[in-house]
């Protein structure tokens, strides 16, 4: 038995190189290939301890990974799609049998795909409306990949925090009646171009009959802004209207502002307005 495990481990080791620990966020899983240990939490049931690897001698010839539940009454069986390659992997199969580990291994190898009490592929909570698994549910991250992702998330969180502080966005959340001063490079201040400016926690909308589609809307680029954050200045991804990005500027007195489409870090096609006081 020890010899079989050693051979299987050597196969995994050759493909995983230095990436020995893998993580799956949905199942709060940690698989340590070097130590042959694993932890999973599936629907509140915890599986933890020795990772036992068994090679099937008949179709579909999987190398199946087994872990016992902490109460010893159930067995978790899962199959990595690529035998834990260095840059990450995916869960091909994952199911639970209401049998202790020795019986669970024996039953699974003889009756593949039968007798399980839970299968992640049958879990409707994990599926999209089209019956596919939701993104990320089945992903195993290598330790390096996970650390890099966490660093990126930390940097984005810090930038979102700086966005909130430096733009002072909460002080500008409101619905404003505005009069358009210039539009499309033309001074229209003598005309009755009125509109409504809406600033929310998510983004900005300018609504007016003179606009194509009746409005231009965008969501804040909280963690991807190109320019330095300034109070009353908000970069946005355009969700309604022409263009990909825009920048919205409001003065601190909240009496005037402008919206410009963006090309890289350069504004163009600026609409200016004054804010009407009731």
C-alpha positions in Angstrom: 0.0 0.0 0.0 2.8 2.4 0.9 4.5 1.6 -2.4 1.4 2.4 -4.4 0.9 5.8 -2.6 4.6 6.6 -3.2 4.3 5.9 -6.9 1.1 8.0 -7.2 2.7 10.8 -5.2 5.7 10.8 -7.5 3.5 11.2 -10.5 1.8 14.2 -8.9 5.1 15.6 -7.8 6.6 15.6 -11.3 3.7 17.6 -12.7 3.3 20.1 -9.9 7.0 20.9 -9.5 7.3 23.4 -6.7 3.6 24.2 -6.3 2.8 21.8 -3.5 -0.3 23.5 -1.9 -3.6 24.2 -3.7 -6.6 26.0 -2.6 -10.3 26.2 -3.5 -12.2 29.1 -2.0 -15.7 27.7 -2.4 -15.1 24.5 -0.4 -12.6 26.3 1.9 -10.2 23.6 0.7 -6.4 23.2 1.1 -4.6 20.3 -0.5 -1.0 19.8 0.4 0.5 17.4 -2.1 3.9 17.4 -0.4 2.4 16.3 3.0 -0.5 14.3 1.5 -3.0 16.1 3.6 -6.2 18.0 2.8 -9.1 20.0 4.3 -12.5 20.5 2.7 -15.8 22.0 4.0 -18.7 20.8 2.0 -22.1 22.1 3.1 -20.9 22.5 6.6 -19.4 19.0 6.8 -15.7 19.0 7.4 -13.2 16.5 5.8 -9.7 16.7 7.1 -6.6 14.7 7.4 -4.7 12.2 5.3 -5.1 12.4 1.6 -5.3 8.9 0.1 -4.7 8.6 -3.7 -6.0 5.6 -5.6 -5.6 4.8 -9.2 -8.6 3.2 -10.9 -7.9 -0.1 -12.7 -10.8 0.3 -15.1 -12.6 3.1 -17.0 -12.5 6.0 -16.5 -9.0 5.3 -15.0 -9.0 8.3 -12.7 -6.5 8.9 -9.9 -9.1 9.5 -7.1 -8.3 11.5 -3.9 -10.0 10.4 -0.7 -10.4 12.2 2.6 -12.3 11.1 5.7 -14.8 13.3 7.5 -13.7 14.5 11.0 -16.4 12.2 12.5 -15.2 9.2 10.5 -18.6 8.5 9.1 -18.3 9.9 5.6 -15.8 9.9 2.7 -15.0 12.7 0.3 -13.8 11.6 -3.1 -12.5 14.1 -5.7 -10.6 14.0 -9.0 -8.3 16.9 -10.1 -8.5 17.4 -13.8 -4.8 17.7 -14.5 -3.2 16.0 -11.5 -2.3 19.3 -9.9 -0.3 21.1 -12.5 2.0 23.9 -11.3 -0.2 26.9 -12.3 -3.4 25.5 -10.9 -6.1 22.9 -11.6 -9.8 22.2 -11.6 -12.1 19.8 -9.8 -13.3 17.3 -12.3 -15.4 15.3 -9.9 -16.3 15.7 -6.2 -18.8 13.7 -4.2 -19.5 12.4 -0.8 -20.4 8.8 0.3 -22.0 8.1 3.7 -19.3 5.4 4.4 -16.2 5.4 6.5 -13.0 5.9 4.5 -12.0 2.3 3.9 -15.4 1.2 2.8 -15.8 4.5 0.8 -12.6 3.8 -1.1 -13.5 0.2 -1.9 -17.1 1.1 -2.9 -16.0 4.0 -5.2 -13.3 2.0 -7.0 -15.8 -0.8 -7.7 -18.9 1.4 -8.4 -17.6 4.6 -9.9 -20.3 7.4 -10.0 -22.8 5.5 -7.8 -24.0 5.6 -4.3 -23.0 9.2 -3.4 -25.1 11.4 -1.1 -23.7 14.6 -2.6 -22.2 15.5 -6.0 -21.0 19.1 -6.7 -22.2 18.7 -10.3 -25.7 18.0 -9.1 -25.8 21.0 -6.7 -28.2 23.5 -8.2 -26.8 26.2 -6.0 -23.5 26.0 -7.8 -25.0 26.2 -11.3 -25.8 29.1 -13.6 -29.2 29.4 -15.2 -27.8 27.4 -18.1 -26.8 24.4 -15.9 -23.1 25.1 -16.0 -21.0 25.4 -12.9 -20.5 29.0 -11.7 -17.1 30.5 -12.4 -14.5 29.6 -9.8 -16.5 26.9 -8.1 -14.2 24.1 -9.4 -10.9 26.0 -9.5 -7.8 24.9 -7.6 -5.3 27.7 -7.2 -1.6 27.1 -6.7 -0.1 28.8 -3.7 1.8 31.2 -6.0 -1.3 32.0 -8.0 -3.4 32.5 -4.9 -0.8 34.8 -3.2 -0.6 36.9 -6.4 -4.4 37.2 -6.5 -4.6 38.2 -2.8 -2.0 40.9 -3.4 -3.9 42.2 -6.4 -7.1 42.2 -4.3 -5.3 44.0 -1.5 -4.1 46.7 -3.9 -7.6 47.1 -5.4 -9.1 47.4 -1.9 -6.6 50.0 -1.0 -7.3 51.9 -4.2 -11.1 51.7 -3.5 -10.5 53.1 0.0 -8.4 55.9 -1.4 -11.2 56.6 -4.0 -13.7 57.0 -1.2 -11.5 59.2 0.9 -9.9 61.5 -1.7 -12.9 62.0 -4.0 -15.2 62.4 -0.9 -17.9 60.7 -3.0 -20.4 60.4 -0.2 -20.7 64.2 0.0 -21.7 64.3 -3.6 -24.4 61.6 -3.6 -27.6 63.4 -4.6 -30.0 64.3 -7.5 -29.2 67.6 -9.1 -31.2 69.8 -11.5 -28.7 71.2 -14.0 -28.6 73.6 -17.0 -26.3 72.7 -19.8 -23.7 75.3 -20.8 -21.9 73.6 -23.6 -22.5 70.4 -25.5 -20.6 68.7 -28.3 -18.3 71.7 -28.5 -21.2 74.2 -28.9 -22.3 76.9 -26.4 -25.9 76.2 -25.7 -26.2 78.3 -22.5 -28.8 80.5 -24.2 -31.0 77.5 -24.9 -33.2 75.6 -22.6 -31.1 72.5 -22.2 -32.0 71.2 -18.8 -31.1 67.9 -17.4 -30.8 65.8 -14.2 -27.6 64.7 -12.7 -27.7 61.7 -10.4 -24.8 60.7 -8.3 -25.1 57.4 -6.4 -22.8 55.0 -4.5 -22.3 53.1 -7.8 -21.8 55.9 -10.4 -23.1 58.9 -12.2 -25.9 59.5 -14.7 -26.8 62.6 -16.7 -30.3 62.5 -18.1 -31.7 64.9 -20.7 -33.8 64.8 -23.9 -30.9 66.3 -25.9 -28.6 63.3 -25.2 -28.4 60.3 -27.4 -30.3 57.4 -25.7 -31.7 60.1 -23.4 -28.8 59.8 -20.9 -25.2 59.0 -20.3 -24.4 56.7 -17.4 -21.3 55.2 -15.9 -20.0 53.2 -12.9 -17.1 54.4 -10.8 -13.6 53.2 -11.7 -12.8 52.8 -8.0 -9.8 50.6 -8.4 -8.8 51.2 -12.0 -8.7 55.0 -12.3 -5.8 56.3 -14.4 -5.7 59.9 -13.0 -4.9 60.8 -9.4 -8.0 60.9 -7.1 -9.3 64.4 -6.4 -12.3 65.6 -4.5 -15.4 65.8 -6.8 -13.6 64.1 -9.7 -14.9 60.6 -10.7 -13.6 58.4 -13.5 -16.3 56.0 -14.8 -16.9 53.2 -17.2 -19.7 54.2 -19.5 -22.6 51.8 -19.3 -25.1 53.8 -21.4 -24.1 56.2 -24.1 -21.2 56.5 -26.6 -17.6 55.7 -25.6 -16.0 53.4 -23.0 -15.0 55.8 -20.2 -15.8 59.3 -18.9 -14.7 61.6 -16.2 -17.2 63.7 -14.1 -16.1 66.8 -12.3 -18.1 68.8 -9.7 -16.8 71.8 -7.9 -16.7 71.6 -4.1 -19.5 74.2 -3.9 -21.7 72.0 -6.0 -22.6 74.8 -8.3 -21.1 73.6 -11.6 -19.5 70.7 -13.3 -18.6 68.9 -16.5 -18.7 65.4 -18.0 -16.1 64.4 -20.6 -15.5 61.2 -22.5 -12.0 59.8 -22.1 -9.4 58.5 -24.5 -6.7 57.0 -22.3 -6.0 59.9 -19.9 -7.2 62.6 -22.2 -10.7 64.1 -21.9 -12.7 65.1 -25.0 -16.3 65.9 -26.0 -17.0 67.8 -22.8 -20.5 68.8 -21.6 -20.5 71.5 -19.0 -23.4 72.5 -16.7 -24.5 74.6 -13.8 -26.4 73.2 -10.9 -29.8 74.9 -10.3 -30.7 75.6 -6.7 -34.3 75.1 -5.8 
